[in-house]
Amino acid sequence: MTIQKTGKIWHNGKFIDWDEAQVHVASHVISYGSAVFEGIRCYQTTQGPAIFRLREHLQRLLNSAHIYRMEFSYSLDALCSVAVELVRVNKMGACYVKPIILRGYGEAGVNPFPCPVELYMACWEWGSYLGPEATEKGVDVCVSSWTRIAPNTLPPLAKSAANYMNSQLIRMEAMLNGYVEGIALDANGYVSEGSGENIFVVHNGVVLTPPLASCVLPGITRDTVMTLCRDLNIPIAEQTIPREMLYIADEVFLTGTAAEITPLRSIDKIKIAGGIPGPITRRLQEEFYALVKGTKPDRHHWLTPVGVPVSASVR
Ligand SMILES: Cc1ncc(COP(=O)(O)O)c(C=O)c1O
């Protein structure tokens, strides 16, 4: 997916042109991975574009920055307004919003404190993440030989750029071996998550997902799916998941802002539920898309309308 340039990017309080949003090669972030970020989807709803769970994403961004002692003066409310304005200024419909907080150009060396904290927010169009038919037909994945970052190494609850070096190893290995995605185990050998998604397993009618202690990112889509399960009276629990439970599960699916709800067709070449998406996965997908596209009432107040009329926002 090549990034499609949009008009404006927000930087430290003002909108600048896309091509102006540049970082010096000697910036702290380049050598030391010192950035935290978010990936947020804006959906084209029946009432015009609306950003999905904006507040929760930006709260996670603030939490990530707090963990890494990155200080800046923008409040949660201010950042929410910036995101809405950004989509509006760029006249976007459905798109991906990416705020990033990074350590910029200052002094050399690992110590980040002398380097300025910079905030950027960009948006661009984005389609499906794991392939055009992924959410419909499911994908083939493997268990990675790479372990998910252990809790006393890099904090898994922070969405930091550095964590994605681990994700890249998982994803590259999977793709080079002919799989779409890799599932990492945690440092204790239990199921953790995909390189860019949380994982859910359906076993005897109960939906299970690894707890935060299995080193997962506290996914916003993970929370969405857990909430939808409760709404739909589908039993749901956070539970440590042994690897082999993946193979004998009735259904397995991945969740993420990018991947949405993607069923798994096979894991390590073992077919899951005959290789077709199962009924609980389907039911959750149905409810999810109805809510994000506005065809069902937004009962949880998850959508932030951008305020662009429907006709003007169709791209
Ligand atoms: C490692 C990892 N786990 C889980 C997720 C899913 O999180 P969310 O649903 O908030 O996008 C992501 C996506 O950002 C991710 O990168």
The ligand as an ORCA input file, in Angstrom:
! r2SCAN-3c Opt
* xyz 0 1
  C       1.269     -5.181     18.053
  C      -0.154     -4.791     17.913
  N      -1.081     -5.454     18.605
  C      -2.382     -5.139     18.516
  C      -2.825     -4.130     17.681
  C      -4.282     -3.789     17.594
  O      -4.525     -2.588     18.247
  P      -5.730     -1.638     17.809
  O      -6.942     -2.474     17.804
  O      -5.765     -0.589     18.859
  O      -5.388     -1.097     16.488
  C      -1.893     -3.426     16.932
  C      -2.322     -2.342     16.045
  O      -1.980     -1.236     16.221
  C      -0.531     -3.749     17.048
  O       0.395     -3.097     16.338
*
